[in-house]
Each structure stands twice: as structure tokens, then as C-alpha cells.
Amino acid sequence: MLFWVIAVSLAALAIIIVIAAVAARTAAFKSKQTKAPEKVDYSIDIDAAAGRLSQAVKIKTVSGHDRSQFDFSQFSAFHSFLEQSFPAAHATLEKQVINSYGLLCSWKGSNPDLKPVLLMAHQDVVPASDEGWVHPPFSGRIADGRIWGRGTLDDKGSLMGILEAVEYLAKDGFKPSRSIYLASGFDEEVGGKEGAGKIAEHLRKQGLEFEYIIDEGMAVTQGVAPGIPGWIALIGIAEKGYVSLELSTEAEGGHAAQPPRQTAVGILATAIARLQAKPFPARFTGPAAALFDYLGPEMPFPTKMIFANMWLFGDLVKRQLAAKPVTDASIRTTTAPTQFRGSDQDNILPMLATAVINFRILQGDTIESVSQRVTKIIGDPRVRIRPLAGNVFEPSPVSPTSGWSFGMLNDTIREIMPDAIVAPTLVLGRTDSCYFADLSPCCYRFAPERVRSGELASIHGVNESIAIDSYGEMISFFIRLITSSCS
């Protein structure tokens, strides 16, 4: 009897200790949001700026996987349009054309001891047909308080917003204390190697190092976090790596009427099934942990308590995140079979079968470790495994959420959009910033555009558009960012 009394008492004590620890950690889980400052406004002629973005959308700077698919006359026309639209910027900044169509502009600062900063946005857009669009994708239609068309969000909006800000400041006689660089590639949508890749190579040869780099990646959105109905400004502090592995096997061909126990297609199908049955383990890396640290304190108490005590509820959170593809991708290296090829005819056994598996690599994994794990899981010497050439990138370094650069970016967002919560996160895709990772430890992926969760599908989809008011905020953001960087 005494034994059971002691056991129950110890169990009760343990429960009390756990409850106390949970309560203490929850109480200490304080908001990381800076005090909302007085909103900063600039006298921007937003109607004129919207008209210029509308004209930019009409120029079809569409990129393709083959250089022969580019209509480079459209890129030349776009460059001429930029010169005509932003005369003060072009008169003030030094412009270089890299690899025929990449743009690199520099605004020399007065203090050579200050590291320069780099603002990036790409010129090219993905193709679009008229089907399903409220307004044609290259019409640049201004209607319902929005500018419609391909590139308004990805990524001509950012490019034009940056140039609008520079034009505004140049006309106003602003003199930067640190040098400001603008970089714009022309093939981001198909890898960026010839555009941003060549620009980064050029800057590297100049021996330049930047205080910070800002490229596209995340935006200001809402409806993406439980219990937070308002706007969240998501700053990408890292992006996943990228590799596609080709699986191939050879087998005896012949007539499909007399198949062997396992055909070449069957061998690869088994290999793919094994891979999908054993996904990469879920992990809370730096970006995922940082996201929870910033959003958790803003959530209702029950959810806040969970994120404040990941030591206790971590497995529960992992299961919840793993239930949806978009959140599952933030906590693991993903495995995506994308291509499969066997025989060209339905009644012929293939002598060679190939498949391609795309992996988006989480920080902590590498291209080599992914290849080794795939080889081990498949466990079949008949299956050859090799990485496809082309777009192959290791996961990016994780940029800091402390220090001057992040603090200045955070403050600028709060000054222009004081209603938005700021939070760092992981970018699941790839941006042009991957070529610049060694040029600054502070590489942030953020476009200051408001995009509701339901509008995210319009990027690379139909009815891409940006609200005129949001575009005005974007221009104000870049004006404030440049002036704050030079204060």
C-alpha cells in the first residue's frame, strides 16, 4: 500500500513539475515584435506609377528553358522603356549590361567605409495564355483598384517598385552615404544561371561584399497561421537546396506478351515506392524554429502554449505540419517523382527505363547525403543513380535574425505597414539570391507586397495582379529602406 502511495505521489509531483514548467515557459514566451512606429508616408504619384507598371506588364519578357525560346527583342524594348520611364535614375546611377540582358546599376555612396547594399528583382516572367484570366495576362489592365497581368507579383512589380523609389530619391537630390546596387537578371524563372549567375560572378571578381542583399521570395500575406487573422510579413532567411536524381535501369526487351517477372519499369516502380514509403525525417531547423518563435507569441493562448513548449509538444507539431504538403515541405527534405519513361509503344518491353526524382533539400542535408540515402533505401544494384546537370544547389546558409541588417529591415516593414507582424521563415523554392550567398551573410528574401493566401496561386497561375494601394506601399518601402540604410 505504501508503495502505491509513494508512486502516486511521485507521479503527481512529476505532473505538477511539468505543468509548472509549461506555465513558466509560456509566460516567458514574449512577443518579438518591435513597437509599431508612426506610419511613414511619401508623396508618391501612385496613378502615374501604376501606369508605368501597367506598361511594363505589356512587354512580354517571357523566359524559356532554351535560349532560342527567348524573344530578346522584348527584353531590349523593356530596357528602353526603363530608360524612358526613369530618367533621373539613369542619369544618376551607373548602369552595366551583363551577358547582353542582365542589368547592374550602382549608386555610389559618399562613405567608402560602409559596405554597399544590393536590391534584386528579375525581368523575366513565365508564359501565360488568355484562358481563365479576367483580364488578358499581358494587357496591364488597371481595374477594380488593381493592376492586372503577368509579372505584377513575380517579379516586375518589385523591379519597378525599386526603380520608382530610386527615381523619387534621385529627383529629390538624395545622396547615399553607402553605395546602393541594383541587380536584375533575365532568366530567373528557368534557373537564373545566365542572368543573376553572371551578375554575381562579375561582382565577385570586383571583390565586393554587401551589408545585406534583398531579393524576392516571401511577401506580406494573411490567413496562413492559425489564430492570426491579420497580415504577416514573412522574411525568407534561407532557401532549400535543389537536386534532381535520375534513376535508370536496363532489362531484356521483347514482346509484352512474354514479360519477365519484373520489367525495367517494374524495377524503377519498386525503387520509387521504397523512396516514397520512407520520407526524409522531419526536423525543426533554424528557419522553422525562428518562425515559431516570432509567430507563437502572437497566437491564442492554447497554441502559444504549444509553441512555447516544443520540448513537450514537438512531435505533435510535426504530425500537424506533416499533414499538409505546404507545411510538410518546411520541415523535411522532400521527395517528388516527376518523370518516368519506358517503352514508346504499349506492347514492347523497354530495354531502358528512366525516372527523375526532384529533391528540395532542407538545411542539415546536402546533395551528397541525399544521394547516399536514396542509394541505401533503394538497395538495388540494378538501379543506377546520378544527379542531373543544370540546376543543382546546396541549401543556402541561414541569415541572422539579429544584428543591424535584419533589425533595419524589420523596422522598415513596421514603419510602412505597422499592421503587419514580422516573422522569419524558410523559402521552399529557389530564387536568384542563391548565386549571391557568398557575397553577404545577410541575404533576405522578401517582396513588400500584400498577397492574401487565396491569391498566392495566381503567381505562375491565372489572374495575377497587385492592388494599387499595395504597390504604393512597395514603393514607399524601398524609399524608406534606402534612406534608412544610409542614415
Sequence and secondary structure as in RCSB ss.txt:
>XXXX:A:sequence
MLFWVIAVSLAALAIIIVIAAVAARTAAFKSKQTKAPEKVDYSIDIDAAAGRLSQAVKIKTVSGHDRSQFDFSQF
SAFHSFLEQSFPAAHATLEKQVINSYGLLCSWKGSNPDLKPVLLMAHQDVVPASDEGWVHPPFSGRIADGRIWGR
GTLDDKGSLMGILEAVEYLAKDGFKPSRSIYLASGFDEEVGGKEGAGKIAEHLRKQGLEFEYIIDEGMAVTQGVA
PGIPGWIALIGIAEKGYVSLELSTEAEGGHAAQPPRQTAVGILATAIARLQAKPFPARFTGPAAALFDYLGPEMP
FPTKMIFANMWLFGDLVKRQLAAKPVTDASIRTTTAPTQFRGSDQDNILPMLATAVINFRILQGDTIESVSQRVT
KIIGDPRVRIRPLAGNVFEPSPVSPTSGWSFGMLNDTIREIMPDAIVAPTLVLGRTDSCYFADLSPCCYRFAPER
VRSGELASIHGVNESIAIDSYGEMISFFIRLITSSCS
>XXXX:A:secstr
 HHHHHHHHHHHHHHHHHHHHHHHHHHH                 HHHHHHHHHHHHHS  B  SSGGG  HHHH
HHHHHHHHHH HHHHHHSEEEEETTTEEEEEE  S TTS  EEEE    B    STT SS TTS  EETTEEEST
TTTTTHHHHHHHHHHHHHHHHTT   SS EEEEE S GGGT TTTHHHHHHHHHHTT   SEEEEEEEEEEES B
TTB SEEEEEEEEE EEEEEEEEEE   EETTS  SS HHHHHHHHHHHHHHS       HHHHHHHHHHGGGS 
HHHHHHHHTHHHHHHHHHHHHHTSHHHHTTSS EEEEEEEE  SSTTEE SEEEEEEEEEE TT  HHHHHHHHH
HHH  TTSEEEE SSS B       SSSHHHHHHHHHHHHH TTSEEEEEEESS  GGGGGGGG S EEEEEEEE
  GGGGGGTTSSS EEEHHHHHHHHHHHHHHHHHHT 
